[in-house]
Amino acid sequence: MKKKQYIIPEMEITKIQNMSLLAGSVDANGDVNIGGDPIPDNEEIIDAATHEFDFDFDDFKQILLLFVFTLTSLFASADTVTKNPADAPDDGKKHAMTLYLKGGGTVEFNTLSTIEHVTYLPGVGMKVYLKNQTNSIDYLYSQLTQIEYVIENSNNTNANWAMVGKDMWENYPEAWRLEYPQVSYSNLSPKKEEANDKNQIVVKTCDPYGITYSLEWDNKKIANRWTCYELHAGNTMSNVGRKDDFKADAAVYNSSELSDYSNSGFSRGHLCPSADRLCSTEQNKQTFFLTNMQPQYQSHNGGLWSRLETQVRDYATNDSYSDSHCDTLYVVKAATITDKVNINGSEVDGIYAEKCNGRLLVPKYFYMALLHYNKATDTYHALAFWTEHLSTTQPVTYLGDYAITIDELEKRTGIDFFCNLPDEIENAVEAEADLDFWNLTTTP
């Protein structure tokens, strides 16, 4: 499915104070100096500007990237709004813009034909990269009176930023990411001390490899709702070994404990696997928080589930495992924690109620949701795996037997996956189960 557009939504930039910088690249008369960089190599600025994004950092200076926009598609209709230079656009869906200079005059950009992307530095300025040019045109907010944007009238009502609203950027600043499912926006608490019967979003990070994984934790059920993460060339190196550092997670109000698993008959089954995070000791240890676990029969954990984990890792690192190169694989892994799930129109148990010990919720099904992105062709493909959580050994020869569409997975779980994709892409890829693309076969 051809990607028409994906733009990262912005957080407010008014909360960071303006900084005194060197002379900018736009003079008082509005003349543009394409060469040079007005942003000094200053630690204070680096701290304010650094933020993790899915982007090709080889092309640009990583420490200066904060809000990156990929501006490539046409749109049918648009409105115009005017912003003060220190204000962030409301939703990030901005295309053409006009800059009003303090020295008089304007600079106009027809984004549809001239701009490759714009980088916003909070409280500082903006770097405009034109198509087919490697140097940016730089503007300090102190040189501008206002910025006028053209806004695309697109509809992505199920995206996390649309569901949660502006408060999300302060409390859940990573929830715009493509790997994120729709968060439980009506049942979330951003404060641990107030989350005794609420869900929490937890993000584990590790320098310099960025986000290890994110998850949604249900404090009332003492269970993981989902773990999501990315696999790409920047975070799949194998530099260390497995650390086996199992531990409770102090980030949540009511974490699982090691004692919950003792003599339970169930293994502590990873969602983001240890083998997916071997860049550093810290990164690997983060996979052993019990919030990243679900109780599993070892026959499932070390059998079918382990085989699928290997397959997923291969999709991200070995081109022979899918029908095109994967630049980023967006992954969601979880298990059913609701009493009932709907499979092919029939309501069935979602947990092993008789095996739950009060603090250990035992799922009856496990699943994975995958989103494959190829940068060269600008295309996405999606697929889900669904497995029954059994105490017996399950076959692993024909993994296509476990494949379903994302649409079907959403029906079974009630969770909206890859909701931050533009709707036209989301609707197309979530309806497909192209086993040939994923090089999967089913039992003859």
Buried (B, 14 or more C-beta within 10 A) or exposed (E): BEBBBBBBBBBBBEEBEBBEBEEBBBEEEBEEBEEEBBBEEBEEBEEBBEBBBBBEEEEBBEBBBBBBBBBBBEBEEBEEEEBEBBBBBBBBBBBBBBBBBEEEEEBEBEBBEBBBBBBBBBBBBBBBBBEEEEBBBBBBBBBBBBBBBBBBEBEBEBBBBBBBEEEBBEEBBBBBBBBBBBBBBEBBBBEBEEBEEBBBBBBBBBEEBBBBBBBBBBBEBBBBBBBBBBBBEBBBEEEBEBBEEBBBBEBBBBBBBEEBBEEBEBBBBBBBBBBBBBBBBBBBBBBBBBBBBBBBBEBBBBBBBBBBBBBBBBBBBEEEBBBBEBBBBBBBBBBBBBEEBBBEEEEEBBBBEEBBBEBBBBBBBBBBBBBBBBEEEBBBBBBBBBBEBEEEEBEBEEBBBBBBBBBBBBBBBEBBBBBBBBBBBBEBBBEBBBBEBBBBEEEE
